[in-house]
């Protein structure tokens, strides 16, 4: 078959060189005029094998990952699996980012690498929970739980480097997008305050274990900026398990929407345009996006339909950093306990009873009582004095 095609190409060029019109050649052979010109041009290139088929493979592949990075992706995946952690493509990318790697491939590219090496296990049938009890807070009432997370650093079209503190109120799906140029304590406090001014004060503020939230592992009982701000305003911080970002799954999913619909589409020239467009995106999401979990309502409509009252901060301006240590309130830390039975609270280690092995526990610090309690489900399994001052 291929020889017949090659013969047609050579005869078409011979007829053209003999003076026949390209349209007539094309009509007689059942091809387009473009096809004739293609092979005439190829014949004029000087290549002796001009009439033969060439590979259609691209000369370059921007999505191709070099073997060293591919090996690292597989190593991280295996390590996460051994640790009993989520080890999908997104978790692997988060881990590589924490290792300081840059110019990482997309989630889909990592997924293809895993599939090529047989590292993807497809679930057959309906999902059945593994039986690990997780102490998730009840988020059915408005103002009960907000999930908060930093995205960044990201870059605008001009020399603009920024972060975005993204927050979602779970009961209604309302979001707040607060851009900052730095994740220092003062900027973080202002961003949280601005978020509360629009979303209201939650009962529980759920976050991951970034140092700007909890403080410093050198001073595990020092109560960082977020803890202090929350406790001064009747909010209870809750820190999800280390290296389990899916426990903040609602805001993580929102972050993906933020990247897709805002970050990649909006032209950001300076800080003013960043703040303006962030607020516009937030307003559009809350007023226009419809969610099946809300019965097809938008977040704003869900809030209106709830009839529940939102509690807002009294002051317009945020409190100044550094805040004094609170004298009352509680904060919570959820951790998965392994075979060593060690509970790690921001670098400080406590040994728990055997019943906690391979279970999720919730540690609660009562600031006024200077007391630490640890619960497995609703059962108290450990308590002790916990001096904060």
N, C-alpha and C positions, 0 to 999 in steps of 0.2 A: 504493500500500500504506500509506504513511504517513498519507494522508488518511483511510483507513478506520480506522486505529488512533486517530487524533485524534477521529473521530466516535464511536467506542466509548467513549472516555473522557468526552466531553461528555454522552452519553446515560446513562452510568452515574451521573454526578453528578446529572443531572436526575431520575433515578428515585429516588436517595437523598433528594433534597430533597422529592420527592413522598411520602415516607414509607415506601418499600419497604426491606426489611431488606437489609443488605450481603451476608449469606450467600446470599440468593436472587438478588441481582444477579450475584454472582460465579459461582454455579452456572450461570446461564443464559448467561453470556458465556464460560465456560471458564477463568476466572481464579481466583486465590485471594482470600480476604476481605481480606488485606493489600493487594492491588492496588487494591481499591475504596477502602480508607481512604487510600491514598497519593494518589489523585487527588482525593478529597474534601478532603483537607488542602491540596493544591496549589491547588484552586479557591478555597479560603477565604483564600489569601494575598493576594489583591488583584491578582495579576499577570494582565493581560488575555490573555496568551498561555500561561496555565497548562497547557493541554492539549497543548502542543507539546513535542517531545523536547528535552532539554537535553544539553549536552556532558558526557561522562563523564570528561573530563580533570581530574585533581586540581588544586585551586586553588594548591597549592604542590608543589614537587619538591625534597625535601631533597638528592637526589643530583645535581641539575643543577649544572654547573660554569659559572661566569661566563666570558665570552668572553676576558678578559685571561688568566686561568689556563689556559684551553684553548689559547690561543696559545703560552703559555710551555711547556706540555706538548709541543706539536708542535715547538717550537724545540729543546728539550732532546733530543727523540728524534732529530731530524735531526743535531744536533751529535754525539751519541754514535755515530750511524751513520758520520759522516764520520771520526771518530777510530778507527773499526774496533772499537768497543766493543759489548758487548751492549746492545741498545736496546729491550728489551721493557718492558712496563708496570711491573714491579717495579724494574728498573734506573732508569727515569725517576723513580719516586717516591723512590728513594734519592738521586738527584741533586738533586731539589727540596728534600729534607730538608737536604742539605748546604748548599744556598743559603740556608737559614734560614727557609723557608716553613713555615707552620703550617696546621692545618685542611685537610689535603690529602684528596683523594677516595680511594676504595678502589682496589685493583688492578683490579677488574672494571670500575669506571667509567673508569679510564684506558684500559683495553683497548677499551671501547666507543667512546671518543673517537678512538683510533687507527683502529679499523675504519671509523668514519663518514667519516674523511678519507682512506681508502684507504692507510693506513700499516701495515697488517698483511699480511705475505706468508705465505701458507699453503704449507707444504712438501708437495709431492706425491711419493709414493713413499717408499722407505726413506731414512733419514738417512745421508748419507755425510760423514765428517769432511773438513774443508777442508785437511787435510794439515799444519797447524801442529803441530809436536811440542812437547808440554808436559811439563816435567820433574816430573811428579807422583811423590811418594814411594810406595813399596810399603807398603800398609796391610793386608796379609793376616794378619800375626801380631798377637796380642794385645799391647798396649802399644807398638806400633810408632808409630802416629800418633794424635794427638788434634787435632780442630779446635775452636777457641775463638773466641767472639765476644760482644761486649757488645750487649745490647738495652736501649733506653731513651733518654731518661727515660720512665718510665711513672708512673701515678698511681693511688693507692688511693681508696676512698670517703671516707676522712678526709683531712686535709691531709698526705698521704704521697707523697713523690716518691722514686723509686728506679730503679736499674738492675739488670739481671740478667746475670751472667757465665755464659753457657751453653756447655757443652763436651760433645762427643760423641767417644767412643773408637771409631774406625772399624771395627775388626775385629769387635766385638761389638755395637755400637750403644748401649752403655751411656752414659747421660747424667749430668751433674752440673749442678744449677741453684743458683747462689750469688748471692743478692741483696745489693746494697750501696747505701748512700745517696749515695755519691759515687764518682767515678772517679779520685780522686787516687791517687798512687803507693802510698801506704801501704794504702789500702783494696783496691786492685787486687792487691797482693802477698798480702794476707790471703785474698782470694777465690781466687786461684790455688792457694795452699797448701791451703786447705780442699778445693778440687777434687781436688788430687793425693792428699789423705788418703783420698778415697773412690774415685777412679778408678785411682789408681796413677800412677807416673811414666812418661811416654811416652819413647820415644827421640826423637821429633820433635814439637814443639808448633807447630802451624800456626795462624797468626793473620793478620789484616789489618794495615793500616798506621796504626792509631791511634797518636797520639803517646805515650799512656800505655804502650804496648807497646815502641816503639823508642827513645823519649827525646825529642829535640828537633832540628828541622832546623838550629838554630843550632849544635848540637854533634853532627854526624852520626856521630862516632866515640865518643861518650860512653857508649854502651851503656845503654839505658834500663832501667827496673825489671824488665821481663819477661826481657830478655836476660841481665841479671845473675843473676836468680833461677835461670833455666834452667841457665846455664853452671856455677853453683856446685853444681848437683845432677845433672850429667851428662846434661842434656836439651839438644837442639839446636833452637833456634827456627827456624822457616821462615816468611818473610813472603811472602804471595801478591802477584801484580801489583796495582798501584794501579788502582782503579776496576773490578776484576773480582771482585765478591763471589761469583760462582758457582763460583770456584775453592775456596771454602769451602762448597760446595753442601750437604754433609751437615748441618752445623750450621745453615745458613740454612734448610733444610727443617725442621729441628727447631724453629727459632725460630717458624716459622709454626704448628706444632703447639702450641708454648708459648702463643702469642697466642690461639689458638682454644680450647684445652682448659684453660688455666690463667688467663691474664690476664683474659679476658672473662667467666669463670664463677665465679671465686673472689672472695669478699668479703674485702677487705683493709682492716682498720681501723687497724692500727698496725704497727710494725716486728716485734713478736713474732708477730703473725698472718702477716705476710709471710714470715718465716723458717720458721714452722711449715708453712704451706701449700706453700711452695717445696719443702721436703724431702718432703712427702707426695706432691706431684706427681712428683718425681724417683723416689721409691720405686715408685709405681704404674707409671710408664713402664717402668722397668727390669724389673719383675716381671711385668707384664701385657701390654705391647704385643708383638705378634708381627710379624715382618718376613719377607717372602718371600726377601730376600737372605740371611737366616739360616736358610733352610729351614723357615720357620714357627715357629722358636724365639723365645723372648723374649730380650732382652739378657742377663739373668742366666743363663738356661739355656745360651745360646751360650758364655758364659764358662766355665761348668762343663764343657760338652762339649769345650771346646778342650784341657783338661788343661794349659794353659800357666800359668806362674807370673807373677804381677803384682808389680812392684817398688814398694814404698811408701816415703815419706819416713820416716826414723828418728825425727825429733823431732815432738812433738805441736804445739808452738807455732811459729808462722811466724817467720822471721828478721826482725829489725828493719830498717826503712827509715831511711836509705839504706844499701844494700849496697855493700861495697867492689867495685872493679873486679876481674873475674875475671882469672886469669893463664893459663888454658887453656880449651879447648873451641872449638866452631865454631858459627857461625850463618849462615843462608842467606837469600838474597833472590832471588825470581824476578821478572824484568821482561821486558816485550815491547819489543823494540828497533825503533824506527822509522827513517825514512830518514836522520835526522841522526846515527844510530849512537851515540846518547848513552845511557849507563847511569846512571840516577839512583839513588844510594844515600842515601836519607833527606835529599836536598838537595844532596849532593855528586855532581858529574858527572864521568864518565870516558868517553872515546871508544874505541869497540870497532872491530875490523877489519870490512871490508865483509861478510864471511860472516855476521855477526850480523843484518844488515838484515832486518826483518820476521820475526824469529824470537824465540822465548822462550829466555832464557838463565838459568842459575843461578849467582849470584855467591856465593862462600863466603869468609867471613872466618875465618882461623885465628888465634885470639887469642895462643896461645903463640908461634907463628912470626912474628906480626905480618905476615901475608901475605894478599893478596887474589887469588883465582883465579876465573876466569869460564869456565863450561863451556857448550857447545852440544851437547846430548845428552851423550855421554861424552867429547867432544873438548875439550881445553883450548885456548881461543882467546885468553886474555889472563891475564897475571899480573903482580904488582908488589908492592913493599913497601907495607905498610899499617900505619903506626905508630898504636898505640892508647894509648900512655903515654909 
